[in-house]
Amino acid sequence: MNKTHDKIRMRKIYFTTGPTELNPEIKSFIAEAIENDICSINHRSVEFVDICKDTVKSLKALLNIPDNYHVFFLASATECMDKIITNCVETSSLHFVNGAFAERFYKIALELNKKAQNIEIPYGESFKFKKLKLKEAPELICITHNETSTGVTIDSNEIYKLKKGFPETLIAVDIVTSVPYYNLNFSKFDCAFFSVQKGFGLPPGLAILIVNDKCIEKVQYLKNNKINIGSYHNFISLYENSLKNQTTETPNTLGIFLLGKVCEYLINYNIELVRQETEVKSEMIYNFFEMSDLGTPFIRNVKDRSKTVIVIDLNEKQNEIIKLLEENGIIVSTGYRNYKNTQIRIANFPQHKTEDVKRMLEILSTVK
Amino acid sequence: MNKTHDKIRMRKIYFTTGPTELNPEIKSFIAEAIENDICSINHRSVEFVDICKDTVKSLKALLNIPDNYHVFFLASATECMDKIITNCVETSSLHFVNGAFAERFYKIALELNKKAQNIEIPYGESFKFKKLKLKEAPELICITHNETSTGVTIDSNEIYKLKKGFPETLIAVDIVTSVPYYNLNFSKFDCAFFSVQKGFGLPPGLAILIVNDKCIEKVQYLKNNKINIGSYHNFISLYENSLKNQTTETPNTLGIFLLGKVCEYLINYNIELVRQETEVKSEMIYNFFEMSDLGTPFIRNVKDRSKTVIVIDLNEKQNEIIKLLEENGIIVSTGYRNYKNTQIRIANFPQHKTEDVKRMLEILSTVK
């Protein structure tokens, strides 16, 4: 068999929830980075400051992040969770747990010796905060907007209500698989974070933490009161460096550069168009499984269904379906934890093409 | 003027101390990574486990790291310092400070509320530990083997003596710009760390922390005694994942892959040859400045001179020399702190070619 042909046939499409399919231009962006010595420049140089400035500017433009929010570069969403707890909590945090990643946030708070509380609902359900009553306002409320483990999304308007009910509380939102599709009003919460290997289609190893001045005031208060805010990546050091468009340590310069390029790419492509396409693709996938005997969407309540992480109950057919897709070069994620062998999770990010979604569904429609 | 010609003329060579010149094969290694979907694979997949295993194996072979030492992937040397203090110190650490990076290690310990002590010597001097007497053995001794800020190296045999003198103390060694040139006996200390954008010529954003079982026992002791060992990247989580050839979080997969490729490259090239070449290049540079009126090596004691970070006093000529080199496409680092405007620092890593060193010295020899 012809080798080239073999290679083309074997080209894989990753519908995994992240790491996932790369932005189609990543290869040329990396070539540009190497051509321009981006990986060799000093992180205190004018060249680096310019890259950092450009990336922050493009990201803020793309996601409509207010000017008075600060952008920090970390290594992973898990690191962001740790740093938020360490830098925004003296004693107590409250966690709304609707899946494995919300639970991780909660467990990190416990590991950091905070009095963390959790309000937990079963996998597959979502939260409404309108009638939320608490004995005491917590210092920090942590919410997972789009649960990558279950495919549940929380209506952003529900999140926005929290600030009204608890004006003194800091609100932290995990938006790991939310952006850039979900158009969020950042002024309605105090900090948020995502990693770049999801909806931005970058190589993994970089996470973005976005915080407002209220978080900076809180860490300053903790420091003044001799509460341990850590050393590496404490918010004071991150903040002071961000004001200079720099980082505390020698950072993942390539990742920062690539993120800026992908943001520009999405702005030029037209983010509204990206959002429309995401909705079309998501409808195609959900509709297929609504109509098919193959499986059913895990999330029963249509309004709670994530547009970017689509979870399907396949039960005993799961393994067969995963294999069939893989034979056709299509990779999806398995379910999480208890659902590892019965569900699949299909990512629907900007870099996932409509034609590839169609192809996936065509392949699935051949199953008897 | 011909555009291509223009581009060739403008190709820069980075003799900076890191980030610096990339390994000459990085571009093709990245292409290989993208071709093989390295940036899209899941970090719990067999594919990732294989990459992780290969990289650790090649790194251990290249640097002669004993089997019973564990390799952790972090984001930066600064993070390594923080994690070593957090996970290996209950109350006290002792820091031998002979430059800015040793000082950073010390200051991180203070920021983490440890009773850190420092023994400080002037920039440009080195340590001998033979006659070291201390009232009390500290829990942890921190040493910077090769000070990137001053170009001073500590004779590794001096470091090896510490274990004899303080058998119960953990010894942590900053080898950020030491490896792969310096052939260290890892069994003579308990942990060590470096970042990949120095002597391995990788893009920045990945650091390697190497620890033995004594460090793991220590963190276990701290945990059992309710001492805060942090959550993210605590040694227990890093260790447990490393046993499975995995990482706690979705890591910098590309960096881990590239490090493995560069280690293989250096093994195939022959690491002994790399070391000989490093010595030849280092002698060329030191000899040039010994003979020249242009400047003088900062480190007076020849034995204390680093082979990989060469610091030259240029005094009032510094700015002119940096500009001259830059006009010829050669980038060097400035001096550090007080020496920012009077010194240059020249990196001499495996990826720095003899012919480029010659060219740099030829250009410098034209200065009257």
Boltz contact constraints between the chains, C-beta under 6 A:
constraints:
  - contact:
      token1: [A, 12]
      token2: [B, 37]
      max_distance: 6.0
  - contact:
      token1: [A, 14]
      token2: [B, 40]
      max_distance: 6.0
  - contact:
      token1: [A, 19]
      token2: [B, 40]
      max_distance: 6.0
  - contact:
      token1: [A, 20]
      token2: [B, 40]
      max_distance: 6.0
  - contact:
      token1: [A, 22]
      token2: [B, 39]
      max_distance: 6.0
  - contact:
      token1: [A, 27]
      token2: [B, 34]
      max_distance: 6.0
  - contact:
      token1: [A, 30]
      token2: [B, 30]
      max_distance: 6.0
  - contact:
      token1: [A, 34]
      token2: [B, 27]
      max_distance: 6.0
  - contact:
      token1: [A, 37]
      token2: [B, 12]
      max_distance: 6.0
  - contact:
      token1: [A, 39]
      token2: [B, 22]
      max_distance: 6.0
  - contact:
      token1: [A, 39]
      token2: [B, 203]
      max_distance: 6.0
  - contact:
      token1: [A, 40]
      token2: [B, 14]
      max_distance: 6.0
  - contact:
      token1: [A, 40]
      token2: [B, 19]
      max_distance: 6.0
  - contact:
      token1: [A, 40]
      token2: [B, 20]
      max_distance: 6.0
  - contact:
      token1: [A, 75]
      token2: [B, 75]
      max_distance: 6.0
  - contact:
      token1: [A, 76]
      token2: [B, 249]
      max_distance: 6.0
  - contact:
      token1: [A, 76]
      token2: [B, 250]
      max_distance: 6.0
  - contact:
      token1: [A, 78]
      token2: [B, 232]
      max_distance: 6.0
  - contact:
      token1: [A, 78]
      token2: [B, 249]
      max_distance: 6.0
  - contact:
      token1: [A, 79]
      token2: [B, 232]
      max_distance: 6.0
  - contact:
      token1: [A, 82]
      token2: [B, 231]
      max_distance: 6.0
  - contact:
      token1: [A, 82]
      token2: [B, 232]
      max_distance: 6.0
  - contact:
      token1: [A, 108]
      token2: [B, 231]
      max_distance: 6.0
  - contact:
      token1: [A, 111]
      token2: [B, 231]
      max_distance: 6.0
  - contact:
      token1: [A, 112]
      token2: [B, 231]
      max_distance: 6.0
  - contact:
      token1: [A, 113]
      token2: [B, 228]
      max_distance: 6.0
  - contact:
      token1: [A, 203]
      token2: [B, 39]
      max_distance: 6.0
  - contact:
      token1: [A, 203]
      token2: [B, 254]
      max_distance: 6.0
  - contact:
      token1: [A, 204]
      token2: [B, 250]
      max_distance: 6.0
  - contact:
      token1: [A, 204]
      token2: [B, 253]
      max_distance: 6.0
  - contact:
      token1: [A, 205]
      token2: [B, 205]
      max_distance: 6.0
  - contact:
      token1: [A, 205]
      token2: [B, 252]
      max_distance: 6.0
  - contact:
      token1: [A, 231]
      token2: [B, 82]
      max_distance: 6.0
  - contact:
      token1: [A, 231]
      token2: [B, 108]
      max_distance: 6.0
  - contact:
      token1: [A, 231]
      token2: [B, 111]
      max_distance: 6.0
  - contact:
      token1: [A, 231]
      token2: [B, 112]
      max_distance: 6.0
  - contact:
      token1: [A, 232]
      token2: [B, 78]
      max_distance: 6.0
  - contact:
      token1: [A, 232]
      token2: [B, 79]
      max_distance: 6.0
  - contact:
      token1: [A, 232]
      token2: [B, 82]
      max_distance: 6.0
  - contact:
      token1: [A, 249]
      token2: [B, 76]
      max_distance: 6.0
  - contact:
      token1: [A, 249]
      token2: [B, 78]
      max_distance: 6.0
  - contact:
      token1: [A, 250]
      token2: [B, 76]
      max_distance: 6.0
  - contact:
      token1: [A, 250]
      token2: [B, 204]
      max_distance: 6.0
  - contact:
      token1: [A, 252]
      token2: [B, 205]
      max_distance: 6.0
  - contact:
      token1: [A, 253]
      token2: [B, 204]
      max_distance: 6.0
  - contact:
      token1: [A, 254]
      token2: [B, 203]
      max_distance: 6.0
